[in-house]
């Protein structure tokens, strides 16, 4: 029996090959880059953004550090549910359902980036810091980035606020959050947040990844 080629299969193979040859946006990523993420406003992400927003263009409530190993791109970040994890970029983009992902790059030397990545890998496996008080046994997302670049003095801590801008009233989302924890809101204690770190003069915006 003569074998014949299925034209549908051939067409699919051509399309698949063409898609593989297209340059990926991920090619613009470099090790040490920081991804700043915005999400649909859930109670926690909305509460973070509302009290920390620094400009109309930034609504960040999460961030992650990029590490490229040969042809594979990974991110290291502090996940609310999983603690400090290292995972492929593709998985990060799918699971965390970010509606906005922006790439920022540090205006610093390669040695600083290498040190930061080494520090970050050592913290993988530690739990998430849900109290948002600075410590060295658990980490929230911006605290992790601050910590791995701490020796290079890239970022600065600031007095945390959980109050809505222009008022002296605590944000309702944060009131509910700390009520559920049975803790007082740590107003005025040192800390950091994604919107604040994105405004650092030591960073430059590269492009929107998503």
N, C-alpha and C positions, 0 to 999 in steps of 0.2 A: 504494500500500500504506500502510495506517495505521500510524503509528509508536506504539509503546507503551513505557511506562517499566518498566524492570526493578525490581521492589520491593527486590530484594537490593542493587542498586546504590544506590538511594535511602537504604536503611537504613544502608549503609556510609558514605555521605556525611554523614548526620546525626550518626553516631557520631564521625566524624573532625572535624566542625565543633565538636562539644561538647568533644572533647578539647583542641582548640586554644584554647577559651575558658576552660578550667580554669586557675586561677593556678598558675604554676610555682614550685617551691621556689627556683629560681634568682633569683626576685624579691627574696629576702632578702639576696642578695649585693650588696656595694658595692665599688667600686674601692679597692684597698689591703687588702682582706680577705686572710687567709692560710688556706689549706686545709692541714690536717694529715691525713695519710693513714696508714692501717694496712693491712698486706698479709698474706696467708697466709705463714706463716713459711718462706721460703726460707732458704738458708744466710746470705746477707748481711743481709736484712731481719730475720731472727731474731737475728743477732749484734748488730745495732744496738739492737734493742729490749731484749735481755737485759741489756746493760751500761748502758743509759741510762734505763730506765723510772723515772718519778718518782711514779706512783700506779697503783693497780689499774685505773683507768679509761682510762689512756692507753697505747697500744701503737703509737706513731707511729714510722715509719721514713722518711717522705718528707713534703715540704711544697712549696707552690706559692703564688705571688702572683697575686691576681685583678686584672684590668683590664677595665672595662666601657667599651666605645666605642659610643655610641649604643645600639642594641638588641642588640649582640653582646657576649658574655662570653668573655674570653680568660684563659688562665693563663700565667704565665712561671715556668719551673722548670728545675732542672738535672737532666737525665735521664742515667741511668747509661750508656745506649747512644748518646744523641744529643747530649749536651752541653746548653748553655743554649738552650732553645727557647721560642717563644711559639706557642700553639696554642689552638683553640677549646676551651671547657670540655667540650663533648660528646665531642670526640676524646680529651681527657685522661682522662675518666672511663672510656672504652671501652678504650683501649690499655693503660693502666697497671693495670687489673684490681684496683683498690683494693677491699678488703672493708669499709673504714670511711673516711669522709671527713667531718671536722668543720670547721666554719667558726669562725674566731676573728677578732676585730676589735681594732685598736689603739685605745688611749685617748689619741689624739693629734690634732693639728690637721690640717686639710685640706692646708695647705702641705707638711707633712711627708710626707703620702701622695703628693702630686703629685711631690715631689722623688724619692721612692723609686721611683715608676713610671718616671720619666724615667731614673733610674740603671739600673733593671732592663732597660729597652729597649736601653740602650747595651751591655749585656753579652750580649745574644742572639747566638748564633753561636760563643761561646767553648766550649772543650772541658770535659768533666767532670773534676773533680779526684778521681781514684781513689786517690791516696795519702793524702788527708785531712790534708795539711799545708797550713796557710794560705798562700796566695799570691794574686797579682792577675792571673794569666794563665789560671787554670782554677778551676772552682767545683763544690763538692758542694752538695746541696740547701739545707741549713740555712746554710751559708756564704754562699750567694747572698742569702738573706733578711737575714742579719746585715749583709752588706756594703751592701745598698741602703738600709738604715736606719741605717748607721753614723754618719753626720753628725748624726743626731738622738739618738744614744745611747739607742736604744730597747732594744737587747739587749746583754748582756755575754758576753765569752768566758769559758770556764772551762778548767781543766786536763782534757784528755781522758783517759779511762780505757778500757781494752779488757779489763778484768778483771771477772769475775762479782761481783755485789754480795755482801759478806760473806766474800769469800775473797781470797786474794792470788794467785789463779791466772788466767792469761789465758784468755779465752773460746776454745773450740776453733775456732769459726767464724772468729775473727779470726786465730788462729794459721795456719789453712789459707789464709786470704785473703792475708796478707803473705808467707807462704812462696811462694805462686804469683807474687807480685810480685818476690820476691828482695830484700825490704826488711825492716828491723827495724820492729817495732811502735812507733809514735810515742807511747808512754805518757807522760803528763804534759805534753805539748805543748799550747799554747793551741788551742782549737777550740770547736765547738758541735754540737748535735744537735737533732733535732726534738722529742724529749720535753723536753729542757731549755728550749728556746725556748717551748714551749707552757705551761710553768710560770711564765713571766715575769709579773710584776705589772703590766706595761704592756699586757697582752692581756686580753680578756674573751671567754669562750665564747659563741657565738651559738646554734648549733643543729647537729644532725647532718644533713648533706646526703645521706649514703648510709650 
